[in-house]
Amino acid sequence: MKAIPENIKIKLQNYLDGKLTSVEASEIEKLISQDENIKLSFDNLRTIDAYLKKQKLVEPSKNFTERVMEGLDSYAAGRSFSLRNGIFLLVGVLVLTGLASVLISLGVFDTANSLNLNNLVSTNYIKKDLPTIPFNGKLIMNVLIMINLAIAFIVLDKAVLKPWFERRMHV
Amino acid sequence: MTQQEEYVLIDRILAGERNLYAHLVDSYKSYAFTLALKITNVRGDAEEAAQDAFIKAFHNLQGFNREAKFSTWLYRIVFNTAVSYKRKNKRQFDSIESTIIEHRQEAEGNLEKKDKSKFIAEAMRKLNDADQLALTMYYLQEFSLEEIAEVTGMQANTLKVRVHRARQRLADELTGILKQEALTL
């Protein structure tokens, strides 16, 4: 059996969808009536079109809506921190900040003011003296404490206060 | 429900009347479920995915900007959720060979309309998932090609080509099956 050219196949589909001009439509009608192969292909296309048009929506289970409504709360609970976890996280951040502050007040970082690269890199390959990078250890620690405090505020808001208020709303 | 009524309903839900969300779920659950079922091919997964999508939509309702229809926005969530469910629970599909064996066994009786529908349904299963989905959404006639494109994240032109190609493939498949049946009669 002779294969149907691609352009004819496209025209058959467009004819089925009513997207051909009257001239094109009469041309394709002529082809369908003359060529048995094209007629068979068009008949099958039409059968498939009729079958697909009969498709209906599939209904979900009867308690679908009920289950969605029940799931609204569990989703919120699953997505946000529990109050207990939030408090643990906040305590952890605060303890870390407190420890850093104590170490600063004890003067642990007062002597940390430069980084000697010669102590870090092997001198077997590098003969020249490497530079020493100066830094202020106390300042860096202060910045880290500030960042930690900012994180503590965010944790307080998102992981402690928000779950607490949400819980109160749903009681 | 008109679009305006829908917006009023959404405003009330956002204002705290969460029980009203059940109306939205009731309005869209059939299409959402059908869409999820076409993607996952497993009823249980489709049910879970569609429910999950409605829950996600509820929690992101504030982000619905009303530029598109609510249904388009919702079905996009359903589509993405169902796709990720399918990825999670990959299942084995019927192989082409087993389908052909089935054809032969069932072709003993008459080959009238009822059988043809069965053959088409089987031929449909041989299409790839994207083609099946495109055909289903196109023929359910709930959306324009542009809206289907928005839901599925495909280009409208690509979608049109896909529908044409899938339909042609089905027709070719049916021609092949019918020829085979004619030989066995």
Contacts between the chains, C-beta under 8 A, distances in Angstrom:
chain1	res1	chain2	res2	distance
A	9	B	168	5.7
A	10	B	164	7.0
A	13	B	164	5.3
A	13	B	167	6.4
A	13	B	168	6.8
A	40	B	175	6.3
A	41	B	171	6.1
A	41	B	172	7.9
A	41	B	175	6.5
A	44	B	171	4.3
A	44	B	174	4.6
A	44	B	175	5.3
A	44	B	178	7.5
A	45	B	167	6.7
A	45	B	168	7.6
A	45	B	171	4.6
A	47	B	116	6.1
A	47	B	120	7.1
A	47	B	174	6.8
A	48	B	120	5.9
A	48	B	167	6.1
A	48	B	170	4.9
A	48	B	171	5.7
A	48	B	174	6.6
A	49	B	167	7.3
A	51	B	116	7.8
A	51	B	117	5.8
A	51	B	120	4.8
A	52	B	135	6.3
A	52	B	139	4.1
A	52	B	167	7.8
A	53	B	139	6.0
A	55	B	136	6.6
A	55	B	139	5.4
A	55	B	140	6.3
A	57	B	30	4.3
A	57	B	31	5.9
A	57	B	33	7.8
A	57	B	34	4.7
A	57	B	140	6.9
A	58	B	30	7.2
A	58	B	33	6.0
A	58	B	34	4.7
A	58	B	37	5.6
A	59	B	30	5.8
A	59	B	33	7.1
A	60	B	29	5.5
A	60	B	30	7.1
A	60	B	33	3.9
A	60	B	46	7.8
A	60	B	47	5.6
A	60	B	50	6.4
A	61	B	47	6.1
A	64	B	25	7.4
A	64	B	29	5.3
A	64	B	33	7.2
A	64	B	47	7.0
A	64	B	50	7.5
A	64	B	51	6.8
A	65	B	22	5.3
A	65	B	25	4.6
A	65	B	26	5.5
A	65	B	29	6.5
A	67	B	51	5.6
A	68	B	21	7.8
A	68	B	22	7.8
A	68	B	25	5.1
A	68	B	29	8.0
A	68	B	51	5.1
A	68	B	54	4.5
A	68	B	55	6.1
A	68	B	58	7.9
A	69	B	19	7.5
A	69	B	21	6.9
A	69	B	22	5.6
A	69	B	25	7.4
A	71	B	51	6.1
A	71	B	52	7.7
A	71	B	54	8.0
A	71	B	55	4.7
A	72	B	18	6.7
A	72	B	21	7.3
A	72	B	55	6.0
A	72	B	58	5.6
A	72	B	59	7.7
A	75	B	55	4.7
A	75	B	56	7.4
A	75	B	58	7.9
A	75	B	59	6.0
A	76	B	59	6.9
A	79	B	59	7.6
